Amino acid sequence: MATLLEIDRLKTQFFTTAGVVKAVDGVSYTVDAGETVAVVGESGCGKSVTAMSILRLIPWPPGKITNGSINFAGRDLVQLGEGDMRDVRGKDISMIFQEPMTSLNPVLTIGMQLTETMLTHTDVSEADAQKRAVELLGMVGISEPERRLLQYPHHLSGGMRQRVMIAMALACEPKLIIADEPTTALDVTIQAQILELMKNLTRDLGVAMIIITHNLGVVARYADRVNVMYAGKIIEHGSAADIYYRPQHPYTLALLRSVPRMDQPRQAKLDPVQGQPPDLTMLDDGCAFRPRCRFATEKCATSFPDLESVADGHAVSCFHKDEVSATLKEAS
């Protein structure tokens, strides 16, 4: 499968009065055409900043991309001018934001917001754009689409607003959709519906997707590959099966154990990730996870482990990956 997006050693920093925030610190990963890739981690680990960097939406001041490349369909997005980037946004790469009520304009109708992208990026007439908007709303499972075009965002439920956001993302038939925590504001039943809808649409239309989430349980069914982020770095990546059944980084293991499991008794206690995420202005040369890690040694304080391959397509950045594997075997 052809590589659509290749992020190579990307660094995005924010220059503040408190110091330099290393929000994205040498991130590298790829997305193939038609593939669904998840980026998972706690709030503040750099997931959303990576996504905003892909679309070059980092506001300066205080933030900017300081190093690395973002190769998309043969072009380095870091080197493109702002005019060329405007052509990419919405047309080739679309984004679904985590809170549709703040992403949709409250004073414009759903129809105006759906057709705006098409009229901006394609040569369709207004009548054809309206027809396409009706088709898109039907595609994402919204009933009476003609009537919905005349309504405003506050007329719709949270789940319907998120479906509108998905329809807007698909409007110009992009090659890549970035979904930034698309189900955070929704209840569990609607979460499953939205994720199932996104998976089916990307599969049927051949669109690649990056799902950003803090919950490993959300992407278990929907991602082909998973990147686990911590303190601005990818500390483990692999297929969904590798990450869920053979995690080898203590942080990945801790994330998995903090999620309720259906195969455990109801009275079973969760095992939360202890401690707090690090201050990104005060990172040293060691592993940022070590204050919260039960496997940490003196070596972890003096150097950061390389991302090493442990199996085909599975890589881990940890000096104690063998101990994590042994712990898993004992638990099973």
C-alpha positions in Angstrom: 0.0 0.0 0.0 1.4 3.4 -1.0 2.5 5.8 1.8 0.2 8.9 1.8 1.7 10.8 4.8 5.2 10.6 6.2 6.0 12.7 9.3 9.8 12.7 9.9 11.5 13.9 13.1 8.8 16.7 13.6 9.4 19.2 16.3 6.9 21.8 17.3 7.7 24.2 20.2 5.9 27.0 22.0 8.1 29.9 23.2 6.5 31.2 26.4 7.6 33.3 29.3 7.7 30.1 31.4 10.1 28.5 29.0 10.2 26.5 25.7 7.4 24.0 25.6 8.5 20.9 23.6 5.0 19.9 22.6 6.1 17.7 19.7 9.6 16.4 20.1 11.0 14.4 17.2 7.8 12.5 16.1 8.0 10.2 13.1 5.2 8.0 11.7 3.5 7.2 8.4 -0.1 6.7 7.2 -0.8 4.6 4.1 -3.6 5.3 1.7 -6.9 4.0 3.0 -5.4 3.2 6.4 -6.7 4.1 9.9 -4.0 5.1 12.3 -4.6 6.0 15.9 -2.5 8.4 18.1 -3.1 7.7 21.7 -2.0 9.3 25.0 -3.1 11.4 27.9 -4.1 15.1 27.6 -1.0 17.3 27.0 1.1 14.6 25.4 1.2 16.4 22.0 -1.4 14.5 20.0 -3.5 17.5 18.9 -0.4 19.7 18.4 0.9 17.1 15.9 -2.4 17.2 14.1 -2.4 21.0 14.0 1.2 20.9 12.7 0.2 18.7 9.8 -2.3 21.3 8.8 0.1 24.2 9.6 -2.4 25.7 12.1 0.1 26.4 14.9 -0.3 30.1 15.8 2.9 32.2 15.8 3.5 33.6 18.3 4.0 31.6 20.5 4.3 28.3 18.5 6.1 27.1 15.4 7.5 24.0 13.7 11.3 24.1 14.4 12.4 20.9 12.7 11.4 18.0 10.6 9.2 17.4 7.5 5.6 16.4 6.7 5.5 14.8 3.3 2.0 14.5 2.0 1.3 13.0 -1.5 4.8 14.0 -2.6 5.0 17.5 -1.1 6.6 18.7 2.1 3.8 20.7 3.8 6.4 22.4 6.1 7.9 24.2 3.0 4.6 25.2 1.4 3.5 28.8 1.3 0.3 29.9 3.1 -1.7 30.1 -0.2 -0.8 26.5 -1.1 -1.7 25.3 2.4 -5.1 26.9 2.1 -5.7 24.7 -1.0 -4.6 21.6 1.0 -6.8 22.3 4.0 -10.4 21.0 3.5 -9.6 19.7 0.0 -6.8 17.2 0.4 -6.8 17.0 4.2 -9.9 17.5 6.4 -10.2 17.7 10.1 -13.0 16.7 12.5 -12.6 18.7 15.7 -13.5 17.3 19.2 -16.3 19.7 20.1 -18.7 20.3 17.1 -20.7 23.0 19.0 -17.6 25.2 19.0 -16.4 24.1 15.5 -19.7 24.9 13.7 -20.7 28.6 13.2 -23.8 29.2 15.3 -25.1 31.9 13.0 -24.9 30.0 9.7 -27.2 27.3 8.6 -25.9 23.7 8.2 -26.4 24.1 4.4 -24.2 27.2 4.2 -21.4 25.6 6.2 -21.6 22.3 4.2 -21.5 24.0 0.8 -18.8 26.6 1.7 -15.9 24.2 1.4 -17.2 22.8 -1.9 -17.7 26.3 -3.4 -14.2 27.3 -2.3 -12.2 24.3 -3.4 -14.1 23.0 -6.4 -15.8 24.3 -9.6 -19.3 23.1 -8.7 -22.3 25.4 -9.0 -24.3 26.4 -5.9 -27.2 24.1 -7.0 -24.8 21.1 -7.4 -23.2 21.9 -4.0 -26.7 21.9 -2.4 -27.4 18.5 -4.0 -24.1 17.2 -2.8 -24.8 18.5 0.7 -28.1 16.6 0.8 -26.2 13.5 -0.4 -23.6 13.8 2.3 -26.1 14.3 5.1 -27.8 11.1 3.9 -24.5 9.3 3.8 -23.7 10.1 7.4 -27.1 8.9 8.6 -29.0 12.1 9.1 -32.8 11.9 8.4 -34.6 14.5 6.3 -31.4 16.0 5.0 -33.2 18.7 2.9 -34.8 20.1 6.1 -31.6 19.9 8.1 -29.8 22.1 5.6 -32.0 25.0 6.7 -31.4 24.4 10.4 -28.7 25.9 12.7 -26.3 23.9 14.8 -28.3 24.5 18.0 -31.2 22.7 16.5 -29.2 19.4 16.4 -28.1 17.0 19.1 -24.5 16.4 19.8 -24.4 13.2 17.8 -26.0 14.9 14.8 -23.6 17.8 15.0 -20.7 15.4 14.9 -22.3 13.7 11.9 -22.5 17.1 10.2 -18.7 17.6 10.9 -18.0 14.3 9.3 -20.1 15.3 6.3 -18.1 18.5 6.0 -14.9 16.6 6.2 -15.9 14.4 3.3 -17.3 17.2 1.2 -14.3 17.6 -1.1 -13.4 13.9 -1.2 -10.1 14.4 0.7 -7.3 11.8 0.8 -6.8 12.1 4.6 -9.2 12.9 7.5 -7.8 13.9 10.9 -10.3 13.1 13.7 -9.2 14.9 16.9 -11.0 13.1 19.7 -14.3 13.0 17.7 -16.3 11.2 20.4 -15.2 13.0 23.6 -18.4 15.0 24.0 -20.7 12.1 23.2 -22.3 9.4 25.3 -21.0 5.8 24.9 -23.8 4.6 22.6 -23.4 7.5 20.2 -19.6 7.1 20.4 -19.9 3.6 19.0 -22.2 4.8 16.2 -19.9 7.6 15.2 -16.8 5.4 15.2 -18.6 2.7 13.2 -19.8 5.3 10.7 -16.3 6.8 10.3 -14.7 3.4 9.8 -17.3 2.3 7.2 -17.1 5.6 5.3 -13.3 5.6 5.2 -13.3 1.9 4.1 -15.9 2.4 1.4 -14.4 5.7 0.1 -10.7 4.7 0.4 -9.9 7.7 2.6 -7.0 7.5 5.1 -7.8 8.6 8.7 -5.8 9.6 11.8 -7.9 9.1 15.0 -6.5 11.1 18.0 -7.8 9.9 21.4 -6.8 9.5 25.0 -8.7 6.2 25.3 -7.1 3.0 24.0 -10.5 1.3 24.3 -12.0 3.7 21.8 -9.8 2.6 18.9 -9.5 -1.1 19.6 -12.0 -2.0 16.9 -11.2 0.7 14.4 -7.5 1.3 14.1 -5.1 -0.6 11.8 -2.0 0.7 13.6 -1.6 2.6 16.9 1.0 5.2 17.9 1.3 5.8 21.7 2.6 9.2 22.7 4.0 10.5 25.9 5.6 13.9 26.6 5.8 14.9 22.9 7.4 11.6 21.7 6.1 8.3 20.3 7.2 5.7 22.8 5.5 2.7 21.2 3.9 1.9 17.8 2.6 -1.2 16.1 -0.5 -2.9 14.8 -3.6 -2.8 17.0 -3.1 -6.4 17.9 0.5 -5.8 19.0 -0.5 -2.8 21.2 -3.5 -4.5 22.8 -2.1 -8.0 23.3 1.7 -7.5 23.4 2.4 -4.1 24.8 6.0 -3.6 25.8 6.2 -0.1 27.2 5.2 0.5 30.8 3.0 3.4 29.9 1.1 1.5 27.2 0.5 -1.3 29.8 -0.7 1.2 32.4 -3.1 2.8 29.9 -4.6 -0.6 29.1 -4.9 -1.6 32.7 -6.8 1.7 33.5 -9.6 0.8 31.1 -12.6 -1.2 32.4 -12.7 -4.7 30.9 -15.8 -6.8 30.1 -14.1 -10.0 30.9 -13.3 -8.9 34.5 -15.8 -9.2 37.4 -17.8 -6.1 38.2 -16.1 -5.6 41.6 -12.6 -5.7 40.0 -10.7 -2.4 40.7 -9.2 -0.3 38.0 -5.4 0.2 38.0 -5.0 4.0 37.3 -1.8 5.5 35.9 -0.2 7.0 39.0 1.3 10.5 39.2 1.0 13.4 36.8 2.2 14.1 33.3 5.5 16.0 33.1 6.0 19.7 32.7 7.1 20.0 29.0 9.2 23.0 29.8 11.4 21.0 32.2 12.3 17.8 30.3 15.8 16.4 30.8 17.8 13.8 28.9 16.1 10.9 30.6 12.8 9.1 30.1 9.9 11.4 30.9 7.8 8.6 32.2 10.3 7.4 34.8 8.7 9.2 37.9 5.5 7.2 37.3 7.1 3.9 36.2 7.6 1.0 38.5 10.4 -0.5 36.3 12.5 2.7 36.3 16.2 2.5 37.1 19.1 5.0 37.3 19.8 4.4 33.6 16.3 5.8 32.8 17.3 9.2 34.3 20.5 9.7 32.3 19.4 8.8 28.7 16.3 8.3 26.5 16.0 4.9 24.9 15.8 4.7 21.1 12.7 3.4 19.4 13.8 -0.2 18.8 12.0 -2.8 16.7 10.8 -5.8 18.7 8.8 -7.5 16.0 7.7 -6.8 12.4 6.1 -3.3 12.5 6.3 -3.1 16.3 8.8 -0.7 18.0 9.2 0.3 21.6 11.3 3.1 23.3 12.1 1.5 26.7 15.1 -0.1 28.5 12.7 -2.5 30.4 10.6 -3.9 27.6 11.6 -7.5 28.5 10.4 -6.9 32.1 7.0 -5.6 30.8 6.7 -8.7 28.6 7.5 -10.9 31.6 4.8 -9.1 33.7 2.2 -9.7 31.0 3.1 -13.5 30.9 2.7 -13.7 34.7 -0.6 -12.0 34.6 -2.0 -14.4 31.9 
